[in-house]
Amino acid sequence: MKIINMLFRWRNIWIALLLIGWNGLAWLNTAMVASWPVPQPVLDPQIEELVNIRRQGNSAGQLFSLNLSQQAISNTIAWVLDKNPKVPMSQPYVEITPESINGNVFVQVVGIRVPISIKLNAYLKDGKPFIMVLEIGAAGALLPDSVVAGVQSQLENQFSALQRLPADFTRLDLGNGTLLIEGTLK
């Protein structure tokens, strides 16, 4: 009887431990279920060629066209992440439709790999690329609008570098599995 009374006195502790265990199993299940193709960390040859042209100089007025597959974009993002090991992300995957760009990545949070998904729209404004965050999910659940707004703000800060690129973009088209970008180097 004493053991039963003692267990009932610690009822809140047992409930808390049960909830923590259940939460841990849910995260583990989500991390194991979320899988997509593993990209190779390779800079796309089209992007590499464009970078080399810029490095050589005398590229002002030169037209460029990048026709990138979602695999090439995934590989290029993996290449960037590979070059920046302090960024706690791995295994990026991009899927492109005519309506949106859908991305997935694993983010390392306190030693746990959490699958993150994001849905974006890309467009040109005054000859510069812009990204609009449509939704973000973590471990299969959509995150609140305040988080989406925060990520949008961070993306705008990061993409401010794109606004200063020495290029005028004339076309940005989303296709089925492809992204077409055209413009003129300054």
C-alpha positions as CSV (number, residue, x, y, z in Angstrom):
1,M,0.0,0.0,0.0
2,K,2.9,2.4,0.8
3,I,4.3,1.9,-2.7
4,I,0.9,2.7,-4.3
5,N,0.5,5.8,-2.2
6,M,4.0,6.9,-3.1
7,L,3.4,6.4,-6.8
8,F,0.2,8.5,-6.6
9,R,2.0,11.3,-4.8
10,W,4.5,11.5,-7.7
11,R,1.7,11.3,-10.2
12,N,2.7,14.6,-11.9
13,I,6.3,13.4,-12.3
14,W,5.1,10.2,-13.9
15,I,2.8,12.1,-16.3
16,A,5.6,14.4,-17.2
17,L,8.0,11.5,-17.9
18,L,5.4,9.8,-20.0
19,L,4.8,13.0,-22.0
20,I,8.5,13.5,-22.5
21,G,9.0,9.9,-23.6
22,W,6.0,10.1,-26.0
23,N,7.4,13.4,-27.4
24,G,10.8,11.8,-27.9
25,L,9.3,8.8,-29.8
26,A,7.3,11.2,-32.0
27,W,10.4,13.2,-32.9
28,L,12.3,9.9,-33.6
29,N,9.5,8.6,-35.8
30,T,9.4,11.9,-37.7
31,A,13.1,12.0,-38.3
32,M,13.1,8.4,-39.5
33,V,10.1,8.8,-41.8
34,A,11.2,12.0,-43.4
35,S,13.5,11.1,-46.2
36,W,14.2,12.4,-49.7
37,P,17.1,11.9,-52.2
38,V,20.5,12.7,-50.9
39,P,22.2,15.3,-53.1
40,Q,25.9,15.3,-54.0
41,P,27.8,18.4,-52.9
42,V,28.6,19.7,-56.4
43,L,28.5,23.2,-57.8
44,D,26.4,23.2,-60.9
45,P,28.7,23.7,-64.0
46,Q,26.5,26.5,-65.4
47,I,26.8,28.5,-62.2
48,E,30.6,27.8,-62.0
49,E,31.0,29.0,-65.6
50,L,29.1,32.2,-64.8
51,V,31.3,32.8,-61.7
52,N,34.4,32.3,-63.8
53,I,33.2,34.7,-66.4
54,R,32.7,37.4,-63.7
55,R,36.1,36.7,-62.2
56,Q,37.8,37.2,-65.6
57,G,36.3,40.7,-65.9
58,N,35.2,42.4,-69.1
59,S,31.8,40.7,-68.8
60,A,29.6,43.8,-68.9
61,G,26.8,43.5,-71.3
62,Q,27.2,39.7,-71.7
63,L,23.9,37.8,-71.8
64,F,23.6,34.7,-69.6
65,S,21.0,31.9,-69.2
66,L,20.9,29.3,-66.5
67,N,18.5,26.4,-66.9
68,L,18.8,24.6,-63.6
69,S,17.2,21.3,-62.7
70,Q,15.9,20.7,-59.2
71,Q,18.7,18.1,-58.8
72,A,21.3,20.7,-59.8
73,I,19.9,23.2,-57.3
74,S,19.8,20.6,-54.6
75,N,23.4,19.6,-55.4
76,T,24.6,23.3,-55.4
77,I,22.9,24.0,-52.0
78,A,24.6,20.8,-50.7
79,W,27.9,22.2,-52.0
80,V,27.4,25.5,-50.2
81,L,26.5,23.7,-47.0
82,D,29.5,21.4,-47.4
83,K,31.7,24.6,-47.7
84,N,30.1,26.0,-44.5
85,P,30.2,23.2,-41.9
86,K,29.0,25.6,-39.1
87,V,25.5,25.8,-40.8
88,P,23.5,23.1,-39.0
89,M,21.7,21.9,-42.1
90,S,22.1,18.8,-44.3
91,Q,20.5,16.9,-47.1
92,P,18.8,19.7,-49.0
93,Y,16.2,18.7,-51.6
94,V,14.4,21.1,-53.9
95,E,11.3,20.4,-56.0
96,I,10.1,23.0,-58.5
97,T,6.6,23.3,-59.9
98,P,5.3,26.2,-62.1
99,E,3.6,27.6,-59.0
100,S,6.3,27.3,-56.3
101,I,9.7,26.0,-55.1
102,N,9.4,23.4,-52.4
103,G,12.4,22.7,-50.3
104,N,13.3,20.2,-47.6
105,V,16.3,20.1,-45.4
106,F,17.4,18.5,-42.1
107,V,18.3,21.0,-39.4
108,Q,20.4,19.9,-36.4
109,V,18.6,21.1,-33.2
110,V,20.2,20.1,-29.9
111,G,21.6,17.0,-31.5
112,I,18.3,16.0,-33.2
113,R,17.8,16.0,-36.9
114,V,14.6,17.8,-37.5
115,P,13.1,17.8,-41.0
116,I,12.1,21.3,-42.2
117,S,10.0,22.0,-45.3
118,I,9.5,25.3,-47.0
119,K,7.3,26.5,-49.8
120,L,8.4,29.6,-51.8
121,N,7.5,31.7,-54.7
122,A,10.2,33.3,-56.8
123,Y,9.8,36.3,-59.1
124,L,11.5,39.3,-60.6
125,K,11.0,42.9,-59.4
126,D,12.8,45.7,-61.1
127,G,15.2,43.3,-62.7
128,K,16.2,41.6,-59.4
129,P,15.1,38.2,-57.9
130,F,12.8,38.1,-54.9
131,I,11.6,35.2,-52.8
132,M,8.2,35.1,-51.0
133,V,7.8,32.5,-48.2
134,L,4.4,30.8,-48.5
135,E,4.7,28.3,-45.7
136,I,7.2,26.5,-43.4
137,G,6.8,23.2,-41.7
138,A,8.9,21.4,-39.0
139,A,8.6,17.7,-38.3
140,G,5.4,17.5,-40.4
141,A,3.6,20.4,-38.8
142,L,3.0,23.9,-40.2
143,L,4.7,26.7,-38.3
144,P,2.7,29.8,-37.3
145,D,2.6,33.0,-39.4
146,S,5.0,34.8,-37.0
147,V,7.7,32.2,-37.8
148,V,7.0,32.5,-41.5
149,A,7.4,36.3,-41.2
150,G,10.6,36.0,-39.3
151,V,12.1,33.6,-41.9
152,Q,10.9,36.0,-44.7
153,S,12.7,38.8,-43.0
154,Q,15.9,36.8,-42.7
155,L,15.6,35.7,-46.4
156,E,15.2,39.3,-47.4
157,N,18.4,40.2,-45.5
158,Q,20.3,37.3,-47.1
159,F,18.9,38.1,-50.6
160,S,19.9,41.7,-50.3
161,A,23.3,40.5,-51.6
162,L,21.4,39.3,-54.8
163,Q,20.0,42.8,-55.2
164,R,23.6,44.0,-55.5
165,L,24.7,41.4,-58.0
166,P,26.2,42.9,-61.1
167,A,23.4,41.7,-63.3
168,D,20.0,42.7,-64.6
169,F,17.7,39.7,-64.6
170,T,15.2,39.6,-67.5
171,R,13.5,36.3,-66.9
172,L,12.8,34.0,-64.0
173,D,10.6,31.1,-64.8
174,L,9.5,28.1,-62.7
175,G,8.8,25.0,-64.7
176,N,8.2,21.3,-63.9
177,G,11.5,20.5,-62.3
178,T,13.4,23.4,-63.7
179,L,14.3,27.0,-63.0
180,L,15.2,29.3,-65.9
181,I,17.1,32.5,-65.1
182,E,18.2,34.9,-67.9
183,G,19.8,38.3,-67.8
184,T,22.7,40.6,-68.6
185,L,25.9,41.0,-66.7
186,K,26.8,44.5,-65.7
